[in-house]
Amino acid sequence: MIKNLLVSLVLLFSIELVAQNGTPSIYSFYGIGDITFKGALENRMMGGVSVFTDSIHINLQNPAAFASLKFTSLTISGSNKRTNFETNTAKNDATRSSIDYFAVGLPLGKKFGGGFGLMPFSSVGYKIQSLAQTETESSERYTGTGGLNKVFLAFGYQLTPKLSVGLDLNYNFGEISTTGIVFLPDTQFGSRELNTSNMSGLIFNSGLMFQSRLKNKMDVFASLVFTPESQLKLSNERNIATILYSNQSGEVVVDDQDIPVSDVTIKMPTRLSIGGGIGVVRKWLLGTEITFKNSSNFGSRFTDIQNVSYENSQKYSVGGYFIPNYNSFSSYFKRVTYRGGLRYETTGLVVNNKSIEDMALTFGFGLPLRGTFSNINFGFEFGKRGTKAAGLVQENYRSLSISLSLNDKWFVKRKYD
């Protein structure tokens, strides 16, 4: 089944992932945009915890987990996110739909597994508009689109029955465009500033996963993921234009000029994630994970962006799952996987001397497809980012996510022709 779907899905979702607009966040203006969650929906609904190995689900956060795959797996996920923006004086709403990832995992031997896929790394998608209320006020509009995508290739190897190691290579690429338009009072023409950045770079991740059975039939889990510092190269362009705007023809450029700006190399921060958990496999599991990022050396796309700085960041996650009876024949709902979790993080972004924090409650469930090891997963997230202090924006968001995890046996030798 997966073989028949793979080629068409790779083409369809590769085009859609690169072209999409995945966030409405005001804070996506800074840095390289809104950094997206880089794991599978199953882990996201547990607060981001990824310390568990699994033979049928792809773990996108720790490459060592690919060594545990027993079936060829294909996973796809999409989300719909609604955000309410609040300041001390105003409120507004925005909705975005996006594809979160597309990935394939392959068992390549008894102790060896690998995978590849495509997913967004960051996204820019804000839109701010201020219309003149009096004859002395100006009208302003600011928009941003694009983001950074990543293609990854991962491998995992089981060193011992308890310990696996893994490595993945990410190639990051993308483009970000930001536009500012101002119409002054009593003037026919407006001014527009268009900034464009083309980005590319490589990132390596290495991982360890440990699992051991206790005497009371429970298992303990531990994981570690390390990402060394890398570089992201940005080729920047800036264009200043005089424009005329009408309802019939839209934005018309009257005169424009390219302004020389410097290319930039941004340091992608060192990242260390440590996690642990305990539970009964295929029954219940509870885990926690802490992530540290050395993001104080992170930078912006252009050197003249003000009122922003960066600090080291941390993320704390706790979550787990529960399956009433995974092999029940009498009740379908006893075979459903119920997931939940909490997360809190300091994002590393500091605007107007205020640290931008993000926290969320997550939960969801996985529905097994009859007669297969495949499943469809639903996830819900309710969170808050930012603050109304210091003239900033608080973002209250909620999202619905859906993923498919399809599994099949490949490379099986036929006994009969």
C-alpha positions in Angstrom: 0.0 0.0 0.0 2.8 2.4 0.9 4.7 1.7 -2.3 1.7 2.8 -4.4 1.3 6.1 -2.4 4.9 7.0 -2.0 5.9 8.7 -5.3 2.7 10.8 -5.6 2.8 11.8 -2.0 6.4 12.9 -2.1 5.7 15.2 -5.0 2.5 16.6 -3.6 3.6 17.3 -0.1 7.1 18.5 -1.1 5.5 21.3 -3.2 3.0 22.1 -0.5 5.4 22.2 2.4 7.8 24.6 0.7 5.1 27.0 -0.5 2.9 27.1 2.6 2.4 29.9 5.2 2.3 28.1 8.6 2.1 30.8 11.2 0.3 34.2 11.9 2.6 35.0 14.8 3.8 38.7 15.1 7.0 37.3 16.6 7.9 35.5 13.3 9.3 38.9 12.2 12.4 38.3 14.3 15.3 36.0 13.6 14.5 33.4 10.9 10.8 33.2 11.8 8.6 31.2 14.2 10.6 28.0 15.0 8.2 25.0 14.6 8.0 21.8 16.6 10.2 19.3 14.9 8.6 16.1 16.1 5.8 13.7 15.2 2.2 14.5 16.3 2.3 11.5 18.6 5.1 13.1 20.6 3.7 16.6 20.3 0.5 15.5 22.0 2.6 14.3 25.0 4.0 17.8 25.5 6.9 17.1 23.1 8.3 14.1 25.1 10.2 11.7 22.8 12.0 9.3 25.1 10.1 6.2 24.0 11.1 3.8 21.3 8.4 2.4 19.0 8.4 -0.3 16.3 5.6 1.3 14.1 5.8 5.0 14.7 8.5 7.4 13.4 10.3 9.4 16.1 11.4 12.6 14.3 13.3 14.0 17.3 15.8 11.3 18.1 17.5 9.5 15.1 18.4 6.6 17.4 14.7 5.6 17.4 14.9 4.5 13.7 16.8 1.4 14.9 13.6 0.1 16.5 11.4 0.2 13.4 10.0 -3.2 12.4 7.8 -2.0 9.5 8.2 0.4 6.7 6.4 3.5 7.9 5.0 6.6 6.2 3.7 9.5 8.2 2.0 12.7 7.2 0.6 15.4 9.4 -1.3 18.7 9.0 -2.7 21.3 11.4 -5.2 24.1 11.7 -4.3 26.8 14.1 -6.3 29.7 15.4 -4.6 32.6 17.2 -6.1 35.4 19.2 -3.8 38.5 19.5 -4.2 40.8 22.5 -2.5 44.1 23.4 -3.5 46.5 26.1 -5.7 48.3 23.6 -6.9 45.9 20.9 -7.7 42.3 19.9 -7.7 40.4 16.7 -7.8 36.8 15.3 -6.0 34.9 12.6 -6.2 31.3 11.3 -3.6 29.2 9.4 -3.6 25.7 8.0 -0.4 23.9 7.2 1.3 20.6 6.5 3.6 19.8 9.4 5.8 17.0 8.0 6.1 14.2 5.6 8.5 11.3 6.5 9.3 7.7 5.6 11.0 5.2 8.0 12.7 1.9 6.8 13.9 -1.1 8.8 17.2 -1.9 7.0 18.2 -4.9 9.1 17.7 -6.6 12.5 19.7 -3.8 14.2 19.6 -1.0 11.6 17.0 1.5 10.4 16.8 4.7 8.5 14.5 7.4 7.2 14.1 10.6 5.3 11.6 13.4 5.0 10.7 17.0 4.6 9.3 19.4 7.2 9.3 23.2 8.0 12.0 24.4 10.3 10.6 27.9 10.7 7.7 30.0 9.3 6.9 33.7 8.7 3.4 34.8 8.2 2.4 37.9 10.0 0.2 40.7 8.7 -0.2 44.0 10.5 -2.3 46.9 9.2 -2.9 50.4 10.7 -5.3 52.6 8.8 -5.4 56.3 9.2 -8.3 57.5 11.4 -7.7 61.2 10.9 -6.3 63.4 8.1 -3.0 63.8 10.0 -2.3 60.1 10.5 -0.4 57.8 8.2 -1.6 54.4 7.0 0.8 51.5 7.5 0.9 47.8 6.5 3.5 45.2 7.4 3.6 41.7 6.0 6.0 38.7 6.1 6.0 35.4 4.3 8.2 32.4 3.8 10.3 30.4 6.1 13.1 27.8 6.4 12.5 24.2 5.4 14.6 21.1 6.1 15.2 17.9 4.2 16.6 15.2 6.5 18.3 11.8 6.2 18.5 9.7 9.4 20.0 6.4 10.5 19.8 4.5 13.8 21.8 1.4 15.0 21.1 -0.9 17.9 24.5 -1.3 19.7 23.0 -3.6 22.4 19.5 -4.9 23.2 19.2 -1.9 25.5 21.1 0.9 23.7 20.7 2.5 20.3 22.6 5.3 18.6 21.6 7.5 15.7 22.7 10.4 13.4 20.8 12.6 11.0 21.8 15.2 8.5 19.5 18.2 7.7 19.8 20.4 4.7 18.0 23.7 5.4 16.8 26.0 2.7 14.2 28.7 2.1 13.3 32.3 1.6 11.8 35.0 3.8 10.2 38.2 2.4 9.1 41.1 4.6 7.3 44.2 3.4 6.6 47.6 5.0 4.3 50.1 3.2 3.6 53.6 4.5 1.2 56.2 3.1 1.6 59.7 4.6 -1.3 62.1 4.8 -2.1 64.3 1.8 0.2 62.3 -0.5 -0.8 60.4 -3.6 2.1 57.9 -3.4 3.3 55.6 -0.7 6.7 54.2 0.1 7.5 50.5 0.2 10.5 48.6 1.7 10.9 45.0 0.5 13.5 42.8 2.3 14.3 39.3 1.0 16.6 36.7 2.5 17.6 33.4 0.8 18.8 30.9 3.3 20.8 27.7 3.3 22.8 25.5 5.7 23.5 22.1 7.2 22.7 20.8 10.6 23.8 17.5 12.3 21.9 15.7 15.1 23.2 12.8 17.1 21.1 10.7 19.5 21.1 7.9 22.1 18.1 5.9 23.3 18.1 3.5 26.3 15.5 1.0 27.4 15.7 -1.6 30.1 13.1 -4.0 31.8 12.7 -3.9 35.6 11.8 -6.9 37.7 8.2 -5.7 38.1 7.8 -5.9 34.2 8.0 -2.2 33.9 10.5 -0.5 31.5 12.7 2.5 32.1 13.6 4.8 29.2 16.3 7.4 28.7 17.2 9.6 25.7 19.8 12.2 24.7 19.9 14.3 21.6 22.8 16.7 20.8 23.0 19.3 18.0 26.4 21.1 17.6 26.5 24.7 16.6 26.2 25.3 12.8 25.9 28.2 10.4 23.0 29.4 8.3 24.0 31.6 5.4 21.6 34.4 4.3 21.8 36.2 1.0 20.0 39.5 1.6 18.4 42.0 -0.8 16.5 45.3 -0.1 14.4 47.3 -2.5 12.9 50.7 -1.9 10.0 51.8 -4.1 7.4 54.6 -4.6 4.0 52.9 -5.1 0.5 53.8 -6.1 -2.4 51.7 -4.7 -5.9 51.4 -6.1 -8.7 48.9 -5.5 -8.8 47.9 -9.2 -5.1 47.3 -9.9 -3.7 46.8 -6.4 -0.1 47.9 -5.8 1.6 49.6 -8.7 5.3 50.4 -8.6 6.1 53.9 -9.8 9.8 54.0 -9.1 12.1 51.6 -7.3 15.8 51.2 -6.3 17.9 48.4 -5.0 19.7 49.3 -1.7 23.0 47.5 -0.9 22.8 45.4 2.3 25.2 43.0 3.8 24.8 39.2 3.6 24.6 37.6 7.1 25.7 34.3 8.6 23.6 33.3 11.6 24.9 30.9 14.2 22.4 28.1 14.7 22.6 27.3 18.5 24.0 24.2 20.2 21.1 22.1 21.5 21.0 19.4 24.2 17.9 17.4 25.0 17.8 14.9 27.9 14.8 12.8 28.8 13.6 9.9 30.9 10.5 7.8 31.5 8.9 4.8 33.0 6.0 2.6 32.1 4.6 -0.7 30.8 5.1 -1.0 27.0 1.8 -1.0 25.1 -0.1 -0.1 28.3 1.1 3.2 29.8 4.2 5.4 29.8 5.1 8.6 31.6 8.1 10.7 30.7 9.8 14.1 31.0 12.3 15.9 28.8 14.5 19.1 29.2 16.0 20.9 26.3 18.8 23.5 26.5 19.7 25.8 23.6 22.7 28.2 23.6 20.7 30.7 21.6 22.3 33.9 23.1 24.6 34.1 20.0 21.6 33.9 17.6 21.0 36.8 15.3 18.6 38.6 13.0 18.4 38.6 9.2 19.4 42.3 8.9 21.8 44.2 11.1 19.6 47.2 11.5 16.7 45.4 13.3 16.3 47.1 16.7 14.7 46.4 20.1 15.5 42.7 19.9 18.2 40.5 21.5 18.6 36.8 22.3 19.2 34.7 25.4 19.9 31.0 26.2 16.6 29.1 26.2 15.1 26.1 28.0 12.1 23.8 27.3 10.5 21.6 29.9 8.1 18.8 28.8 6.1 16.2 30.7 3.6 13.7 29.1 2.7 10.2 28.3 0.1 7.8 27.0 -2.4 5.1 28.1 -3.8 2.2 26.2 -6.6 0.3 28.1 -6.0 -3.0 26.2 -4.0 -2.9 23.0 -5.2 -6.4 21.8 -8.8 -6.3 22.9 -11.3 -8.0 20.6 -14.5 -6.9 22.3 -14.0 -3.1 22.4 -12.4 -0.9 19.8 -12.0 2.0 22.2 -9.8 -0.1 24.5 -7.3 -0.3 21.7 -7.2 3.5 21.3 -4.1 5.3 22.5 -4.8 8.3 24.7 -2.1 10.9 25.0 -1.5 14.1 27.0 1.2 16.5 28.2 2.4 19.9 29.2 5.2 22.1 28.1 6.8 25.4 29.0 9.7 27.1 27.3 11.6 30.3 27.2 12.0 30.8 23.4 15.3 32.7 23.6 13.7 35.8 22.0 13.9 39.1 23.9 11.8 42.0 22.6 11.7 45.4 24.3 13.7 43.8 27.2 11.0 41.2 27.7 11.7 37.5 27.4 9.1 35.8 25.1 7.7 32.6 26.8 5.5 29.9 25.4 3.4 27.3 27.3 0.8 24.8 26.3 -1.5 22.0 27.3 -1.6 19.1 24.7 -3.7 16.0 24.4 -5.0 13.6 21.7 -5.7 10.0 20.7 -4.6 7.5 18.2 -7.2 5.4 16.4 -5.9 2.0 15.1 -7.0 1.0 11.6 -8.6 -2.4 11.6 -6.5 -5.3 10.3 -3.3 -3.3 10.1 -0.6 -1.7 12.3 -1.5 1.7 10.8 -3.4 4.4 12.7 -4.8 7.9 12.4 -4.0 10.4 15.2 -5.8 13.5 16.4 -4.2 16.1 18.5 -5.3 19.3 20.3 -3.1 22.1 21.7 -4.1 25.2 23.8 -1.3 27.6 24.5 -0.1 31.1 25.2 3.0 33.0 23.9 4.3 36.5 24.6 3.0 39.2 26.9 0.9 42.4 26.8 3.6 44.2 28.9 6.1 46.7 27.3 3.8 47.3 24.4 4.0 43.7 23.1 1.4 41.2 21.9 0.1 38.2 23.8 -0.9 35.3 21.5 -3.5 32.8 22.7 -3.7 29.9 20.3 -5.5 26.6 19.8 -4.8 24.0 17.1 -6.2 20.8 15.8 -3.8 18.4 14.1 -4.3 15.2 12.2 -1.7 12.6 11.2 -1.6 9.3 9.3 0.9 6.6 10.3 0.9 3.9 7.6 2.8 0.7 8.1 3.7 -2.2 5.8 6.3 -4.9 5.2 8.8 -4.3 2.5 11.8 -6.4 1.2 10.1 -9.7 2.2 11.4 -12.6 0.2 8.7 -14.6 -1.6 8.5 -18.3 -0.8 6.3 -19.0 -3.8 6.2 -17.6 -7.4 
